[in-house]
Amino acid sequence: MVINLYAVRVVLNGLGQEDYGIFNAIAGVVLTSTFISSSLAIAIQRFYSFALGQHQSDRLQSIFSASINIVVVLAVIIIVVFETAGIWFIEHRMTIPLYRMDAVHWLFQMALFTFTLSFLQIPFTASIFANEDMGYYAGISFLECIGRLLVALLIASAPLDRLMFYSSGLLLVALLTFSSYGALAIYKYGYCRYNKIKDKGIYKQLLSFSGWTIYGTFTGVGLIQGHAILLNMFFGPLANAAFSIANQAYNAFNTLSNSIVLAFRPAMIKAYSGEDKSYLDTLFQISNKFILYLLIAVSIPFICETREILYLWLGRHNTTELTVLMTRLFAVYCVCQTIHNPITIIIQATGKIKYYYSCVESVTVLAIPVSWLLFHLRFPVFFGFVSIIAFCIFAHGLRLAFLKHYYSSFNLCHYIMQFILPATIVAAAVLFITLYARELFHAESAGYLLQIFLVFATSVPSTLVLTYLLGLTHTEKQELRNYVKGIARKYL
């Protein structure tokens, strides 16, 4: 996360604001199809985890082989679609300076093949996640980030057009990442060997599950990438640049929450498939609290210090008021969006996802046409975020209703009284403490770096203390105390 955030500044300085906005707008066109890859990854991982939970080792190779066939066919279809409709959209519907069209076409091709490689590695990464080998994932991801940073650092000395150089470098990093995941999975897991499929029904199961998951994930990608396209259409490349910078901060928050989700998802699905509802309930409660309180600890001081953080991150000359506003709204949206993950994991474990996704996500995706209407009526740019956040909150209520319907062990009153209400109180108290600390450590008496450090040093411990006092049950407090005592006995 830290490397990626630093790389944003390097890339922005290397490309300039206009080319940076063009890069993210064009890459955004390709990334509109990431809803397919993420949905397919969730589906494959779900079937891996379910089979592992029921100790169906013979079924794992069928899942792997079927997933290989599916991703190859879909990759070919995606390439054909983007080489036709994608190029037409860029040339006729996007605001691109004419003198940059050659570089844009090169960038588009590199972005398309970079995405294709990430798509083809899905069966391998899903296997790593299902086996909960997160250390391998962390190691390869770290090396991937280092590679991206090296490419960014070389932009200034590029022997060709900088957009063309940067996109080509990212393709090389993607190729190395794909090779690493593939070699690791084949070496470590015996079932990662391609074989002829005997059970043809596995295709129907995978495609049916991923089909509805695709529809659900499409709304998440559509809300971001669709909004980026709307900004380009109504406000031009500079608005895209501000949006792209803010989106990097949003991705950083997602990195924190997704690191927890990645760890909990296979364990929750295995608990459901093994009919261990008591353990599943415990995982559900803990994952909710981990995600939300972690985001509270980081997002509230971040929102209060956004301008100063952007000054240090991007430089004062690259920080606009629009960037500050978008970054703050993205942080709020991230908190609202990520707390639905534990709910969705249980729904996915049940396999009853058709009506869940068709209803909940149909509501969420309405934010895009509403944003278009607001922009068409000449409302300011931030009204798009207001629309997204409002629909996201409403959709969360629908998710809870579906969870109660499909999973009888879920207690809505317990969820509100022991999670939502305490979290709201903790968030309000942390916000008050953070604002008070900010007034004490204002930049007139302290430098920006010191001010940011002092505000975070006040806010994060306050969140931890208030979470322990108000956010945890008596049993959870006891478990935490026992864990700390165990660590103390081990190392002291």
Protein Blocks (a to p, Z undefined) as FASTA:
>chain_A
ZZmmmmmmmmmmmnommlmmmmmmmmmmmmmmmmmmmmmmmmmmmmmmmmmmnopaklmm
mmmmmmmmmmmmmmmmmmmmmmmmmmmmmmmmcccdfklmmmmmmmmmmmmmmmmmmmmm
mmmmmmmmmnopaklmmmmmmmmmmmmmmmmmmmmmpcbdfklmmmmmmmmmmmmmmmmm
mmmmmmmmmklcccddfblmlmmmmmmmmmmmmmmmmmmmmmmmmmmmmmmmmnojmlmm
mmmmmmmmmmmmmmmmmmmmmmmmmmmmmmmmnopaklmmmmmmmmmmmmmmmmmmmmmm
mmmmmmmmmmmmnopklpcfklmmmmmmmmmmmmmmmmmmmmmmmmmmnopamlmmmmmm
mmmmmmmmmmmmmmmnopafklmmmmmmmmmmmmmmmmmmmmmmmmmkbcfklmmmmmmm
mmmmmmmmmmmmmmmmmmmmgcklpcfklmmmmmmmmmmmmmmmmmmmmmpcfklmmmmm
mmmmmmmmmmZZ
